[in-house]
């Protein structure tokens, strides 16, 4: 039977709020190391930073899918870890 998950709002810091669908009590079999967050749409001025609170990086892989726009991620040491652009729809 299909299950519709209801996300919980989480504040990651720096004004970045996400709706977290996983992990969820209803889907315990997915495990505690899979996160499914939804955020946006959001508009940021070029060069604007969003300072997310410190958090551990324990070897988890992160997948970010953009529907529109672009994103660049820098870690706390200012290393650029990822740069993404939404797929062209034209």
C-alpha positions in Angstrom: 0.0 0.0 0.0 1.4 3.4 -0.9 2.4 5.7 1.9 2.3 9.4 1.8 4.9 11.0 4.1 4.3 14.3 5.8 7.5 16.3 6.2 8.6 18.1 9.3 10.0 21.6 9.1 13.7 21.8 10.2 15.7 25.0 10.6 19.3 24.3 9.4 20.4 27.8 10.4 21.2 30.9 8.4 17.5 31.2 7.4 17.5 27.9 5.5 14.5 25.9 6.3 13.7 22.5 4.8 10.9 20.1 4.9 12.4 16.7 5.9 10.5 13.6 4.7 13.2 11.1 5.6 14.1 9.7 8.1 10.6 9.1 9.2 9.0 6.9 11.8 6.7 5.5 9.1 9.7 4.4 7.0 12.1 2.9 9.6 13.4 0.4 7.1 15.1 3.3 5.1 17.5 3.8 8.0 18.9 6.8 9.8 21.5 7.7 7.1 19.1 8.6 4.3 17.8 12.2 4.4 15.2 13.5 2.0 14.8 17.2 2.3 12.8 19.6 0.2 13.7 23.3 0.1 12.6 26.2 -2.1 11.9 27.8 -4.2 14.3 30.4 -2.9 15.9 33.4 -4.4 19.3 34.6 -3.3 21.3 37.5 -4.6 24.6 36.5 -6.2 27.3 36.1 -3.6 24.8 35.8 -0.7 25.8 33.2 1.8 23.6 31.0 3.8 25.5 30.0 7.0 24.1 26.6 8.0 25.0 25.6 11.6 28.0 23.3 12.0 27.2 19.7 11.5 29.2 16.5 11.2 30.3 15.1 7.8 30.6 11.4 8.4 31.1 10.1 4.9 27.5 10.4 3.7 26.9 11.1 0.1 24.7 14.1 -0.7 22.5 14.3 -3.8 21.0 17.7 -4.7 18.6 17.9 -7.6 17.8 21.4 -8.9 14.7 22.1 -10.9 15.8 25.6 -11.7 18.8 27.9 -11.1 22.2 27.1 -9.8 23.9 26.2 -6.5 27.5 26.3 -5.2 28.3 24.6 -1.9 31.3 25.6 0.2 32.2 23.8 3.4 33.3 25.5 6.7 36.9 25.7 5.3 35.7 27.6 2.2 36.4 24.6 0.0 34.1 24.4 -3.0 32.6 20.9 -2.7 29.9 21.1 -5.3 28.6 23.3 -8.0 25.3 22.5 -9.8 23.0 23.9 -12.4 19.5 22.8 -13.2 19.1 20.7 -16.4 18.1 22.6 -19.5 14.4 22.2 -20.4 14.8 23.8 -23.8 
